[in-house]
């Protein structure tokens, strides 16, 4: 899938968290932050999503927030909420990336989702992400006066728990959809004086990478996910892309490389009776803009010179 989790980080050092290294511009960072008797709040340059106050004397709070990365965040320390008592605050940050291109805008949808703070067993609920526009990420955050177990979030790609000892923890769960999103259910048990649940989804705007230069050297295109390595031996530049001749799996192939960084997935072998049909199909693909069986070029794994890879976004 185009969407993926690039990395994550958890922290129990009160107030701060070190983000994963190698964050790129256009990555999306989502943070779940839990603290007792807290001071502080949303980290600098982050945007708050939901802020759940306590319903009991334990003064527990859960804050979620996000940031579209500018590319300087990798390995840096952010400061969120700090606990005024024991236990210390707990944080989970997850970094998402799309192989099609950078995330340039988001629409966070909390309406109709789950936002509960109770001194008893939470009612749980359903996040209405099936109504959202893909690509999107469904997110759930949990905290309680004691360890949240289980933290039910279904369907899910991952459930991340950050806890130390027998005191409160913070849990972050997510489900990514490139297409056809479904609703996601979340719930937890009664874990003491305070139980907090937050569920929402984030619609993403992706700006595809653009190939700036089609005066390509010979080399190899590697398709995203390692689906195919296409060894290029000759390229014919065109206004909207380029025809590339080369080999894959030991057979001669012809492909049309588009300016948005896509190449026809697994270009069919060129055999004597099919050469003209393949050229015709490639031309038709260029003219119509149709996208059957297209894969993204993985520029980080390709051996063409750096100046001629996918180098910018529009």
C-alpha positions as CSV (number, residue, x, y, z in Angstrom):
1,X,0.0,0.0,0.0
2,X,1.1,3.5,-0.5
3,X,0.5,4.5,3.1
4,X,2.8,3.1,5.7
5,X,4.0,3.7,9.2
6,X,7.6,5.0,8.9
7,X,8.4,4.8,12.6
8,X,7.2,5.4,16.2
9,X,8.6,6.5,19.6
10,X,7.5,6.2,23.2
11,X,8.7,8.1,26.2
12,X,8.3,8.1,29.9
13,X,10.8,10.9,30.7
14,X,8.4,13.5,31.9
15,X,7.3,16.1,29.4
16,X,9.5,15.2,26.5
17,X,9.8,12.7,23.6
18,X,12.6,12.1,21.0
19,X,11.1,11.7,17.6
20,X,12.3,8.9,15.2
21,X,15.3,9.8,13.0
22,X,15.1,10.4,9.2
23,X,11.7,12.1,9.2
24,X,11.0,13.6,5.8
25,X,9.1,16.7,4.7
26,X,5.5,15.6,4.0
27,X,5.5,12.9,6.7
28,X,2.6,13.1,9.2
29,X,3.4,12.9,12.9
30,X,0.5,12.0,15.3
31,X,1.0,12.2,19.1
32,X,-0.9,10.8,22.0
33,X,0.1,12.4,25.4
34,X,-1.2,11.4,28.8
35,X,-0.4,13.1,32.2
36,X,-1.6,13.6,35.8
37,X,-1.9,17.1,37.3
38,X,-0.4,18.3,34.1
39,X,1.2,21.5,32.9
40,X,2.1,22.3,29.3
41,X,0.1,21.1,26.4
42,X,0.4,20.7,22.6
43,X,4.1,20.7,21.4
44,X,5.3,23.7,19.5
45,X,4.2,23.6,15.8
46,X,1.7,20.8,16.5
47,X,-2.0,21.2,16.1
48,X,-4.3,19.9,18.8
49,X,-7.0,17.3,17.9
50,X,-8.9,16.2,21.1
51,X,-8.2,17.2,24.7
52,X,-10.0,15.1,27.3
53,X,-10.2,16.3,30.9
54,X,-10.5,14.1,33.9
55,X,-13.8,13.3,35.6
56,X,-12.3,12.4,39.0
57,X,-9.8,13.6,41.6
58,X,-7.0,11.8,39.8
59,X,-6.6,14.8,37.4
60,X,-5.8,12.7,34.4
61,X,-5.7,14.2,30.9
62,X,-5.3,12.9,27.4
63,X,-4.2,15.2,24.5
64,X,-3.8,14.2,20.9
65,X,-2.2,16.4,18.2
66,X,-0.5,16.2,14.8
67,X,2.1,17.9,12.6
68,X,2.9,17.7,8.9
69,X,6.7,17.4,9.0
70,X,8.9,20.0,7.2
71,X,11.9,17.6,7.2
72,X,13.9,18.9,10.3
73,X,12.1,16.9,13.0
74,X,14.1,13.6,12.8
75,X,15.8,12.9,16.1
76,X,14.6,16.1,17.8
77,X,13.0,16.4,21.2
78,X,9.4,17.7,21.5
79,X,7.8,18.9,24.8
80,X,4.2,18.2,25.6
81,X,2.4,17.7,28.9
82,X,4.4,17.3,32.2
83,X,2.9,15.5,35.2
84,X,2.7,17.3,38.5
85,X,2.7,14.0,40.4
86,X,3.3,10.2,39.9
87,X,3.3,8.6,37.5
88,X,5.1,10.7,35.0
89,X,3.5,11.6,31.6
90,X,3.5,9.1,28.9
91,X,3.7,9.7,25.2
92,X,3.4,7.7,21.9
93,X,4.3,9.3,18.5
94,X,3.7,7.6,15.2
95,X,5.1,8.9,11.9
96,X,3.2,8.0,8.7
97,X,4.5,8.3,5.1
98,X,3.0,7.9,1.6
99,X,5.1,6.5,-1.2
100,X,3.1,8.4,-3.8
101,X,4.4,11.7,-2.5
102,X,4.4,14.0,0.5
103,X,1.3,14.7,2.6
104,X,0.6,18.4,2.0
105,X,-2.7,18.9,3.9
106,X,-5.0,17.0,6.3
107,X,-8.6,17.1,7.4
108,X,-9.1,15.8,10.9
109,X,-12.6,14.5,11.5
110,X,-13.7,14.1,15.1
111,X,-17.5,14.5,14.5
112,X,-19.3,11.3,15.2
113,X,-16.2,9.6,16.6
114,X,-15.4,8.5,20.1
115,X,-14.6,11.1,22.8
116,X,-15.3,9.7,26.3
117,X,-14.0,10.4,29.8
118,X,-15.7,8.4,32.5
119,X,-15.2,7.0,36.0
120,X,-16.8,3.7,35.0
121,X,-16.7,1.2,32.1
122,X,-16.5,3.2,28.9
123,X,-19.3,2.8,26.4
124,X,-16.9,2.6,23.5
125,X,-18.1,3.4,20.0
126,X,-17.5,3.4,16.3
127,X,-15.4,5.9,14.3
128,X,-17.4,6.6,11.1
129,X,-14.3,6.4,8.8
130,X,-16.3,4.6,6.1
131,X,-17.7,8.1,5.3
132,X,-14.3,9.6,4.9
133,X,-12.3,10.3,1.7
134,X,-9.3,8.0,1.2
135,X,-6.4,8.0,1.7
136,X,-7.0,8.3,5.4
137,X,-5.7,7.1,8.8
138,X,-8.1,6.1,11.6
139,X,-6.6,6.8,15.0
140,X,-7.5,5.8,18.6
141,X,-6.0,6.9,21.9
142,X,-6.6,5.4,25.3
143,X,-5.5,6.2,28.9
144,X,-6.8,5.3,32.3
145,X,-5.9,5.4,36.0
146,X,-4.5,2.0,35.7
147,X,-3.1,-0.1,32.7
148,X,-5.5,-0.1,29.8
149,X,-5.8,-3.8,28.9
150,X,-7.3,-4.7,26.5
151,X,-7.4,-1.6,24.3
152,X,-9.9,-2.8,21.6
153,X,-9.5,-1.2,18.2
154,X,-10.8,-3.2,15.2
155,X,-9.8,-3.4,12.5
156,X,-6.3,-2.2,13.2
157,X,-2.8,-2.2,11.7
158,X,-1.1,-1.8,15.1
159,X,-1.8,-1.1,18.8
160,X,1.1,0.5,20.6
161,X,1.1,0.6,24.5
162,X,3.4,2.7,26.6
163,X,3.3,1.8,30.2
164,X,5.7,1.3,33.1
165,X,4.8,-0.6,36.3
166,X,1.2,-0.8,37.4
167,X,0.2,2.8,36.9
168,X,-1.6,4.5,34.0
169,X,-0.5,4.1,30.5
170,X,-1.2,5.6,27.1
171,X,-2.2,3.5,24.1
172,X,-2.3,4.5,20.4
173,X,-3.9,2.4,17.7
174,X,-4.3,3.1,14.0
175,X,-5.7,1.7,10.7
176,X,-4.5,3.0,7.3
177,X,-6.7,3.0,4.2
178,X,-5.5,3.8,0.7
179,X,-9.0,3.2,-0.6
180,X,-12.4,1.9,0.5
181,X,-12.2,2.9,4.2
182,X,-14.3,1.0,6.7
183,X,-15.7,2.0,10.2
184,X,-13.5,1.2,13.1
185,X,-14.8,0.1,16.6
186,X,-12.9,1.0,19.8
187,X,-13.6,0.1,23.5
188,X,-11.8,-0.6,26.7
189,X,-12.7,-2.0,30.2
190,X,-13.1,-0.2,33.5
191,X,-9.6,0.5,34.6
192,X,-10.2,2.6,37.7
193,X,-11.2,6.1,38.7
194,X,-10.7,7.5,35.2
195,X,-11.0,6.0,31.7
196,X,-10.5,8.1,28.6
197,X,-11.0,7.2,24.9
198,X,-10.5,9.3,21.8
199,X,-11.2,8.1,18.2
200,X,-11.1,10.1,15.0
201,X,-9.8,9.9,11.4
202,X,-7.5,12.0,9.3
203,X,-8.1,12.5,5.6
204,X,-4.9,13.1,3.6
205,X,-4.0,15.2,0.6
206,X,-1.1,13.7,-1.2
207,X,0.9,15.6,-3.8
208,X,2.6,13.2,-6.2
209,X,6.3,13.5,-6.8
210,X,7.2,14.9,-10.2
211,X,10.0,13.8,-12.5
212,X,11.8,17.0,-13.6
213,X,14.3,15.7,-16.1
214,X,13.8,13.0,-18.7
215,X,17.3,13.2,-20.2
216,X,17.8,10.0,-18.3
217,X,21.0,8.0,-17.9
218,X,20.9,4.3,-18.3
219,X,20.3,2.6,-15.0
220,X,17.6,0.7,-13.1
221,X,14.1,1.7,-11.9
222,X,13.0,-0.2,-8.9
223,X,9.2,-0.2,-8.4
224,X,7.8,0.6,-5.0
225,X,7.6,-2.6,-2.9
226,X,10.3,-4.3,-5.0
227,X,7.7,-5.5,-7.5
228,X,10.1,-5.3,-10.4
229,X,13.5,-4.0,-11.3
230,X,13.5,-2.5,-14.8
231,X,17.0,-2.0,-16.2
232,X,16.9,0.9,-18.6
233,X,19.2,0.9,-21.7
234,X,17.5,3.7,-23.8
235,X,15.1,6.5,-23.2
236,X,13.0,8.6,-25.6
237,X,11.9,11.8,-23.9
238,X,8.3,13.1,-24.5
239,X,6.5,16.2,-23.2
240,X,4.4,14.2,-20.7
241,X,6.9,11.4,-19.9
242,X,9.3,9.1,-21.6
243,X,9.4,5.8,-23.3
244,X,12.1,3.5,-21.8
245,X,13.5,0.4,-23.3
246,X,15.3,-2.1,-21.2
247,X,15.1,-5.5,-19.6
248,X,13.3,-7.1,-16.6
249,X,13.5,-10.7,-15.5
250,X,15.9,-11.3,-18.5
251,X,13.4,-10.2,-21.2
252,X,13.3,-7.0,-23.3
253,X,10.6,-4.6,-22.2
254,X,9.1,-1.2,-23.2
255,X,7.5,1.0,-20.6
256,X,6.0,4.5,-20.5
257,X,7.4,6.5,-17.5
258,X,5.0,9.3,-16.5
259,X,6.0,12.6,-15.0
260,X,4.3,11.8,-11.7
261,X,6.8,9.0,-11.1
262,X,4.7,6.1,-12.2
263,X,5.7,3.3,-14.5
264,X,3.5,0.6,-16.0
265,X,3.7,-2.3,-13.5
266,X,5.5,-5.3,-14.8
267,X,5.8,-4.1,-18.5
268,X,5.0,-7.1,-20.7
269,X,8.0,-8.7,-22.6
270,X,8.6,-7.5,-26.1
271,X,8.2,-10.4,-28.5
272,X,8.2,-10.1,-32.3
273,X,4.4,-10.4,-32.8
274,X,3.6,-8.1,-29.9
275,X,6.0,-5.2,-30.3
276,X,3.6,-2.8,-32.1
277,X,0.7,-3.7,-29.7
278,X,2.9,-2.8,-26.7
279,X,3.9,0.5,-28.2
280,X,0.3,1.2,-29.1
281,X,-0.8,0.5,-25.5
282,X,1.9,2.6,-24.1
283,X,0.9,5.5,-26.3
284,X,-2.7,5.1,-25.4
285,X,-1.7,5.1,-21.7
286,X,0.1,8.4,-22.3
287,X,-2.8,10.1,-24.1
288,X,-5.6,9.0,-21.9
289,X,-3.9,9.3,-18.5
290,X,-5.5,6.0,-17.5
291,X,-3.7,4.3,-14.6
292,X,-4.2,0.5,-15.0
293,X,-1.4,-1.5,-13.2
294,X,0.7,1.5,-12.3
295,X,3.4,1.3,-9.7
296,X,5.4,4.1,-8.1
297,X,9.2,4.2,-8.8
298,X,11.2,3.8,-5.6
299,X,13.8,6.4,-6.3
300,X,15.8,5.6,-3.1
301,X,16.5,2.1,-4.5
302,X,17.1,3.2,-8.1
303,X,20.5,3.6,-9.7
304,X,19.9,6.4,-12.0
305,X,21.8,9.6,-11.3
306,X,20.3,11.6,-8.4
307,X,19.7,14.7,-10.6
308,X,17.4,12.6,-12.8
309,X,15.3,10.9,-10.2
310,X,12.0,12.1,-8.8
311,X,13.3,15.3,-7.2
312,X,10.4,17.7,-6.5
313,X,6.7,18.0,-5.9
314,X,4.1,20.3,-7.5
